[in-house]
Amino acid sequence: MTTTQRRVAVLLLALLNAFGFIDRVLVALVAERIKADYLLNDFQIGLLGGTAFAIVNAMASVPIARMAERTNRARLTALFLLVGSGFTALLGQAGSFAQLLACRLGMAVGSAATEAPPHSMISDMYPPERRASAISLFMLGVPLAALFGSFAGGAIAQAYGWRATFHAFGLVGGGIGVICLLWLKEPARMAPETAARPGTLAVLRLMGSSRVLSLIVAGVACISLGSYGVNTFLPAFFSRHFGMDTAQAGLMFGLISGVASMVGTLAGGYGAQWAARRGAGRMLWVPAAGVWLGVPLFLLGMASGVLPVAVGLMLVGSCGFYMAMGPAIATLHGHLDSYSRATGSALFLVIIHMVGQGFGPPMVGRLSDVLSQALYGGVGGFAADCARGVAASPACAAASAGGLQWSIAAFSLFFVVGGVLLAMATRGTSAMREAAHA
């Protein structure tokens, strides 16, 4: 592929990734409205926003990755985005909580092809020394989606209702899928056609036998647990603490998660690439240091009652939370070849998404419910008195805001644990060699 063709391919893959990410977080943007319409609690919102999506996404991602090892990866990812976008639009028509869950499962299947197959494609388009930065450029689709998608989603919900948000994003995502189906080109695989094509269990055993990869998976899983748990309820945090409407809360969420993930992703990819030139063992120190520096700033921001100070500190602190993925995927692909990288990425993503999105949102939601009850006082009082929304009384509003604040703060400590595990993995990265020199 020429330089221009590679750039176009990465751009289209980033757009695919963007809408795969939007499908993951769209519920968070309108959670307060869905909660009011269906009289849900924070735990149920966590299940809808996280666990329901994560379980099916994980179940679908490995079979799809195996298909990607044997078929046209470009066409595969575009087709699955079309499927996911269709269910996104359909969710806007849901008339019950059960129907919401069913549509989330369809969205999860569509999103399952927007990460691992593109990772494999990019590793075939770029040499090993440029993969961390190339994958980070691909991952810019996520912050751009968070920044513009969050604002647009919140604004649409504010003006036309939360259902219109799903209709709009389903339509646009479907359009991106059609464009990619027509224009995205499949890169040549770097491994020869005669190369061995290990099965899923063989790839899993290889990953499990490597101390470096095991620590990386555990570290990124902890970061994912904190990230999904925090982000699912961040718009609700701004609504409850600063009295913002859906559009305003969506804008704050977009600014923090969008700008932070954009800066953090680029800093992690290019910073790790710079550090690796001075020794392979230094690559993972970059994301480890990022999360350690980010957590105190994020917590100070959450504790601030002044909106500009809160947003500024939370934004700067959050940059460190997004630095790990590029270096982690680049390290993983250094152990695999062209016919096992999609499977390796899928297994990696299954673990981190199941841990992060599967457990993070409902655990934060459950902890928020428990702490809100404790702050409100009285056994069963909060659930009974505030069932129809925290606006029912000042006491309900204060308890709900405080419970969520403490719950998010507690889960941000998982970032610190993730940083420790990544730092431990640095001891083995200096011995890493490219599998099959690919």
N, C-alpha and C positions, 0 to 999 in steps of 0.2 A: 504493500500500500504506500502511496505517496504521503508526504507530510500533510497536504491539504485533506486527503481522504481520511487520514487518521484523526485530524482535528474535527472534521465533520462527524465522524463516527462517535467520537467522545462526546460531542455536543448532543447528538441525538440520544445517546445512551444516558447522558445526564438528565435529559428531559424525561426519558422513561423512568429513571430512578426518582425524579422529582414527584411524578404522579403516583408511583408506588409508595413513596413516603407520605404524600398527602392522604392516601387512603388509610394509612396507619393512624394519623393524628386528627382526622377531620372531626371525629366525635368530640375531641377535647375542645374544639373551637365553639361548639354549640351545646356543650354539656349542660349548662345551667338551664337552657330552654327545654332540652329533652327531659331533664330531671323534673322540671315543673309540669310539663305536659303529661308525663306518665307517673308522676308521684314516686320517683325513684330515690334511693339513698346513694351516698357516695360509693359504697361497696358495689352496688349494681352498675353504676357508671364506670367503675374500674373494670368490671367484668366485660361490659360492652366495649369500652375503649381499648382494653388490653387483652384479657385472657381469651375471649371468644375468637378474636383475630389471630392471636399468636399460636394457638393450638393448631388450627387448620393451616395456617401459613407454614408452620413447621412441618406438618404432615405432607404438605404438597411440595415443599421446596426440594427435598432430596430426589423424589422421582422426576421432577422437572429437570434437575441438574443432570441426572443420568441421561435423560433425553438430549440434553444439550451436549453431552460428550459424543453423541452419535449423529446428531442432526444439525441443521442450520440454526445457529444460536440467535442470529439477528431476527429471523422470521419467528422463532419461538417466543422471544421476549415481546415482540410487537403483538402477537396474537393473544397472549395472556393479559397484556395491558388492556386490550379491548374487552376481554371478559370481565376484568376487575372494574373497569369504567362503567360497564353496563349495570353491574350490581350497585355501584355507587349512585347512579341515577335512580335505580329502583328503590334504594333505601329511602329516598325522599317521598315515596308513596306508602311507606310502612304505616300500618294502623295499630300495631300492638308491639309490646316489648319483644315477643317471640319473633315477629316479623323483622324487627330491627336486628336481632341476633342472626337470623337466617341470611339477611343481606350482608351482614358483616362477614359471614363465612365465605360468601361468594367473592367479596372484595379481597379477602385473604388469599384465595386461590389465585386471583389475578396478579396480586402483588408479589407472589412467590417467585416469579421469573424475572423480576426487575433488578436483582442484585447479583446472584451467583453467576448466571451466564454472562452478563456484562463484565464481571471481574475476569472471567476466563478469556473473553475477547480482548480485553485491554492488555492482559499479560502476553498475548500473542502479537499484539501490535507494537509493544515497547520492550526494549532490552531490560534486564534485571535492574541495572543502576538507575533507571528512570521510572520504575513501576510505582514507587511510593508517591511520587508527585503526580503521575498520570492518573492513578486511582483516586488521589485527592481531588484532582480536577473533575473527574467523573462524579465524585461525591458532592461537588458544589450544587448539584441539582437539589440536594436536601435543604441546605440553607436558603437557596433561592425560593424553594417551595414554601419553607417556613416563613420567610419574610413577606413575600407577595401573596402567597396563598392564605396565610393567616389573616392578613389585613382584608383581602378580598372576601374571604369566607365570612369573617365577622361582619363586614359591611353589608354583604348580601343578606345574611341572617337578620341584621338589624332592620333593613329596608323591606325585605320580602318574606321573612320567616326562615326558620332553620331548614325546612324542606327544600327551599330554593337553592340553598348552598350545595346540597348533594346533587340536585339536578344540574347545576352549572358546572361543577367539577367533573361530573360523569360525562357531560357532553364534550368538554375541552380535552379530558383525558382520552376519550375515544378518538378525537381528531388527531392527537399526538400519535396514538397507536396506528392509525391509517398512514400518517406521514412516514413513520418508521418502517412500516410494512413495505412501503413503496421505495424508500430511499436508503435505508440502512443496509450496508454491505457486510457480508461475512468475511472476516479476515482469515488468512491461511494459518493453519495450526503450525506451530514451530516444531513440534515433535513429528517424526516420520510416521507415515500411515501404518508401518509395520510395528510401531511401538506397542508395548503391552498396555492394556486398558484395564487397570485394576477395578474390582468391584467396590461397592460401597463399604463393606466390612473391611476390605483391605486398606482402603484410604483411612477409615476410622482407626484401625490398628496402628497405622503409621503415625497418625496424629497423636494417638494416646501414648505411643512409645517414646515420643520426643518430650523431654522435660520442658524445653523452650516453648513448644506449641501448647502444651498443657497449661503452663503458667499464663501464656498470652490469652488463651481461651477463658481461663478463670478470671483474669484481670479485666478483660473487656466485658465479660458477663456481669461482673460487679458494677462496672461503669454503666452498662446498659440498664441494670436494675435501678440505679439511681436516676438515670436519665429519663426512662419511661415513666417511672413513678412520679418524678417531679413535673415533667412536661405535661402529663395528662391533666394535672390539676392547676397548672400555672395560670391559665385564663380565669379559672374560678377564684384563685388567690387574689387577683387584681379586682375582680368583681366584688368580692366580699370585704376586702380591706380598704379599697379606695372608692367603692360605690360606682364602678364603671359599668356602662352598658356592654352589650355583646361586641359591638364594633370597636369600642375603645379597648376592651380587654384583649380582643384579637390583635389589635395593633401592638399593644405592649408585648404580648406573647411573640408576635412576629419579629419585633425589634430585637428582643433578647435572644430567642432561639435562632432566628434567621441570621442576624449579624454575627452572633457569637459562633454559630456553627460554620459560617463562611470563613471567618478569620481563623478559628481554631482548626478547621480542616486543612486550610492552606498552610498554616504555621506548622501543623503536625507533619504534613507530607513533605514540604520543602525543608523544614527544620530537621526532620529525621534523615532526609537525604544528605543534607549538609553534615550532620553528625556522623553518618555512616562512612563518609569519606575519610574521617579521622579515626575509624575503627568500627567494625560491624557491631561490636558490643554496645556502642553508644546510641544506636538508633532508638531504642525504646526508652532511654532516659528522657527524651523530649516529652512524650505524652505523660510519663510518670510525674515529671516536675510540673507539667501543666495542671494536672488535677490537684496536686498538693497546694499549689499557689491559688487555684481557683476557689476551693471550698471556703476558706475564711472570708474572701471578698463576697461570695454569694450569700453567706449567712449574715454578714453585716448589712447587705442590701435588704434582705428579708426583714431584718429587725428594724429598719428605718421606716418611720412614718411619713417621710417626705418623698413624694413620688419621684422627682428627678434624681435624687440621691439613690433611692431604691433601685430604679431602673438602671442607672449608670453602674452601680456596684455589681448588680446581678448580671448585667451584660458582660462586663470585664471578667468577672469570675467564671462565667459560663464558657468563655473561650477555651479554657483548659479542659473542659469536659468533652470536647469534640476533636481532640488531637490524636486519638489512639487508632482509629480505624484504618487509615492509610498505611501507617507503618506495620500494623498487625497483619493486614491482608498481604502486603508485600513480603513480609517474613514467611507467612504461610505458603505463598506461591513459590518461594525459594526452595521449598521442600518437595514440590509437586511438579508434574509436567503437564503438557497441553491437554492430555486425555484424563486428567484427574483433578484439575484445578477447579472446575465448576462444582464437582462433587465435594471437594475440600471446602470451598467457600460456602456451599449449602449446609454442610454439617456444622461448620463454624457459626453460620448465621442462625441455624436451628437452635443451637445451644444458647447463644446470646439473646435471641429474641424470645425464646421460651422462658428463660430466666428473667430477662428485662421486661418485656411486654406482657408475658404470661403472669408474672407474680408482682411486678412493681406497682401497676395501677390499682389492682384490688387490695394489695397490702397497704398502700398509702390511703386508699379510701376507707378501709376498715379501721386503720389507726386513727384517721380523722374522725370517724363516727364515734369511736371510743373516747377520744380526747374531748370531742365536742360535748358528749354526754357528761364527762367529768367536770368540764368547765361550767356547764349549765346547772348541774346539781340535781339530785333526786333520781332514784331508780326509775328508768323508763320515761322520765320527764321530757328529755329532748326529743326523742322519737315521737312521742304522743303530741306534744305541743307544737312542734315545728315541722310536722309532716308535709304541710302545704307550702313550705318554703321558709327560708330564714328571715324573710321580711315580715313574718307573722308577728314578731315583737323584737324590740331592741336586744333583749336577752338572747333570743334565738340567733340573731345576727352576730352578736359578739362571740357566743360560744362556737358557732360554725366557723367564723373567721379565725379564731384562736386555735381551734382544733386542727384546721387545715394547715395553718402556719407551722405549728409544732411538728405535724406529721411530715411535711415537706422537708423541714430542717433536719429531722432525724434521718430521712432517707438520703440526704445529700452526703452523709458520712460514708455511704457505699463507694463514692468516688475515691475516697482516701484509701480504702482497702484495695480497690482496683489498681491504684498507683503503686502500692507496695508490691503487688504481684507482678506488675510489669517491670518494676525495678529488679525483682528477683530473676526475671527472665533474661535480663541483659547479660548475665554471666555466661549464658550458653550461646548467644547470638554470634559471638566472635568466631565460633567454630562452624557456623552455618555455611553450607555449600549449595550451589544450585543443582537441583535434581536434573540429571541428564544434560547438564550444561544449557538448559533451556531458559 
